[in-house]
Amino acid sequence: MRHEDVYLFLTAEENAQRYLKGSYSFLDDAVIKSYQNSSTFIHYINNGMIFMESSRQSNILVQPVLSFYGMTHFLKGWLLTKRPDYPETTAVLAHGLTARKRKRKDYRFMEDEVKIQQRGLFPYVCRYLFSLHPFPLDRVSMRLLLCSIPELSNLWQLNQEESMVVIGEKNSRHLRFPNRILDGFHLKEETFVERIRLFLPPIKDIQQLDESLQIHLTEPIQDWNGPFRYRLDNELLYFPANRANYFPYSEILVHYLLLFHLSMICRYETEWWGELMQMKTDKEYPLIKHFLKITHEKTPLLIGQHLLKNVDSQNK
């Protein structure tokens, strides 16, 4: 099912109320809460769609801001399905992230970082949507985030760097890890398997061949909250090429962190941002431009998949 269908379904008040009622089954007053929150939930979803569509149709100079707020609305809608009283305090309304205030003259986007705060929307999302509390890192580099998006792997390759490696097909039960991945992680077979086992369905069989490590699963990967990624245009499954590119958290968080930082640069580093977009001087330009194109489609899809899971579970 398309994520657009899920969002359209949830923008009808009767559907939204029933959906929230099912989500609040752990509450004694689920019916009351679902009626109280249905209008807010609809506006979050609707605003997310409008902001994302507006970003898609806008000049690239302003896309980061519109996409960031579009994603923020989608996340708040999803949070409301888990946290009936969200926002409990004004503290959770802040971004939960900070960026370096002043950019140097020799500034390079890929070398910049976002710092994770203890309070705000990002740590709140990590805790209640992804069970990450506290978030394991206190700061994240833009290079690591750009390496964590499979649709950018071709651009990295043209830059003579390997960010991610194809290991299978999206709905396949068979994964093939070339030996260079194990070399890139500096791990032997047993240790590598133990590291990734937490993110996989039960393993049926493991084979170490001359050129690759092959893992056979009992079922295809369904949970995309770890280091595994799938690419929209080819439906192939990707994994980080080496330890330096290992970010074992949901791609949703990758998009949020990148959009936050790009939106801050777009608003407050006008000269650098304007020159990058118009003069195309830095090698980051193709990566940023393609990311902004990909996030229009992939962010709503990734969040929509989680909302759809809830619909499916309620219909069983």
N, C-alpha and C positions, 0 to 999 in steps of 0.2 A: 504494500500500500504506500502511496506517495505521502510525504510529510505534509504537502499542501492540503490533502484531504483531511488529515487529522486536525490541522489548525482550523480549517473551514468548519468542520464538525463541532469543534469546541467553542466557536464564536456564537453559537445559538444558546440562549440562556438556559433552556430546558436541558440541553445536552451537558452544558457546563455544570449545572447544579447536580445532575445525576452522576457525572464523572467525579466531582468533588465528594459527593456523599460516599461513593465507593472508596475513594482515597482516604476518607476519614473514618473508616470502619473501626478504628481503634478508639474512637471517641464515643461517649454516651450521648452527646448532643450533636451527632454527625449531621443530622438533617438541618438543624438550626445553623450550624457553622457553614454548611454548604450553601445555604441561601444567603448568608451574610457575605460570603466571599465570591460568589459566582460572578457578580458584576465586575469586581476588581480583577478577577482571573481573566475574564473576557477582554478587558482593556489591556492587560499585560500582553496577551497573545496578539490582539489586534494591532497594538502599537509596535510590537516586534516586527510584524509583517510589513507595516507601513514604513517604518524606519529602514528596514532592509531593502525594500523596493525603491524607496527614495534614494538610498545610497547607490544602488545599482544604476539608476538613471542620472546620477549627479556627476559633476566633474570630479576627477580623482583627487583634487586638492582638498575636498571636504568629505570624501568617502570614509576616512577613518572615524570621524566623529559620529556620523550617522550609523555606521555599522556597529560601533561600540555600544551606542544607546539602544540599537535594535536588539543586539545580543543581550544586553542588560535586562530589557523587558522580558525576553523569552525566559531567561534564568529566574527572574522574579515570579513569573507565572508557574514555572516548574516548582520553585520553592514553596509556593502557596499550596501545592498538592501534598507536600510533606509536612509543612509547618503552618497549621491553621491560623496561628496568631501572628504570623510574619507581617510587618516587622515588629518584634517585641520591644525594641528600644531604638532610639535615633542613632545609636552607635553603629548598628548594622547597615545603615544607609550610606555610610562613607564607602569609597572605593575599596579600601583595604590594601591598597598598593601605593607606592611612591616611586617617582622617577627622579633622576638627578636634575637639579634645578637649572644649572648653567651648563651649556655645552661648550667644550673647548673649540678652538679654531681648527684643530686637526681631528675633530669629532668623527667617529665611525659608528654607524648605527649598530653593526653586528657586535661591537665590543661593549655596547652599553648594557645596562642591567635594570631590572625592575626589582624593587625590594618589597618583600611580603610583610605586611603589618599583622598584628595580633587581633585587631578588630576591623570590621568592615565587611563589605559584601563578598570579597574574594575568600577570606578564611571561612565565612559563613557558608558559602557555596561548597567549599572543600569539605567542611564538616558534615553538612546535612544532605548533600547530594552524592558525595563520593567517599564518605567515611574516612576522610583524611584530617585528623585533629591531633596535634597541630600539623600544618602542612610541613613536609619533611625538609624543605629548603627555605632559607631565609632570603635568598635572592636568586634570580634566574637571568641568564644572558640571552640577548636577542639571537645570537648565533645558534644556541641550543634549541630555541623555539623554532627558528626557521628550518633547522635540520630535522624537526619532528613532524613535518607536514609532507606526506608522500608525493603530493602533486608538484612539489618543488624539487624533487630528486633529479629530474632531468637538467634543471638549471644548475644545480650543484655539480652534476657530472660534467657539464660543459665548462665549468670553472675548475675542472680537474680535481674535484673532491667528491667522495662518495658519502652521502648522508644516510641513505636507507637502501636496503637490499630486498628484492622480491624473494619471498619464501613460500609462496603458494597462491591459491585462489581464495576469494572471500568466503565461499561456502564449502570449501573443501575440508576434509578430515586429515589431510596429509600435508605436513610442513617439511620443507627442505632448507636447512641452514648450511650454506657454503662454508667450508672450513675457514675462509678468511674472516667470517664473523667471529668465530671462536678465537681466532688469532687477535682480532681487534679488541676483544674483551679480555684477552690474556687469561682465558679460563680453559680448563679441561672439560671434556664432555659431561662428566657427572655433575660438576659444579655449575656449569652453564644450565643444564636441565633443571637443577634445583632452583636456580635463580628465576627461571621463567615459568616454573610449574604452577605458581600461585595464580597466574593470569590465563591458564589454559583449562579446558575441560579435562576430565580424566584421560590419562595417557594409556593407550592400548599397547603400543610397542615402540621401541627405540632401536634404530639401526645406524651404526657408524660405518659409512662407506668410504671409499678412497678420497672422494672430493667433497663429501657433505655429511652432515648429521641429519637423519630423517626421523621425524616423530609422527606417529600415527595416533590420532585421537579417536575417542568413542563418538564424538559429535563435533560439528564445526564450532569455531569460536563464535560466541554470541555476545559476550561482554567485552566492550571496547574501552574499558576504563584503565587499561594497562599500556604497555609499550607497543602493542600490535596496532597497526593502522591499515586501513584499506583506502584505495585510491578510487575516486568517483568515475574517472573516464575509462578505466580498464578493469575494474573489479578485482584487482590483484591485491594480495596481502603483503605488507612491508614490515621490516624490522630494522632497528638501528644498525648501522654498519660497524660501529665500534663503541667502546665504553664512553668516549667523549660526547657522543650523540645520544646517550641513553637517558630518556625522560619517561619513566614508567608510570605516567599519569594520563588521564583522559585527554584526547585531542581537543575536547571542549575547553579545557583549561589553557591549552596552548593558544587557541584563537582568542580567548579572553585577554590573556596577558599581552599578546601582540597588539590587539586592537586598543587596549588601554594605553600602551606606550605610544603607538602611532597617533592616537587621538590627542595625547598630550603634546607631542611634537608638532602636530598639525596646528594646534591652537597657540602654543607658546614659543615655538621655534620657527616662526614664520619665514625668516630669510633662508634658513637651511632647507626647510621643507619645500619652499617655492623653487629654489634652485635645483633641488633633486628632481622634482617632478617636471620642471620645464627644460632644464639643461641636460638632465640624465647623465650627470657627471660620474657618479659613484657606482661601483659594481653591485651595490645593494639594490639599485633601482629595479632591475628585472624581478628580483625576488620579492620586493615589496609590492610591486605592481601586480604580479601574478597572485600573490597572497590575497590582496584586496579583491581580486576577481573570484578566487576560490571561496573565500569566506562568505560571500553573498549566498552561495548555494549550500555550502557544507555546514555552516553553523545552524541554520534552521533545520537541516536534515538530521544532524546528530542529536539535537535536543528533541526534535519531533519523534525520533525513534524511542526515546525514553518515555515520552508521553503515550506513544502507541502501545508500549509494553503494558502500561497501566490499563489501557482500554481492553487489551486482549485478556489480561488476568481477571478483569471484572466480568467479562462476558463468558468465562468458563463456568 
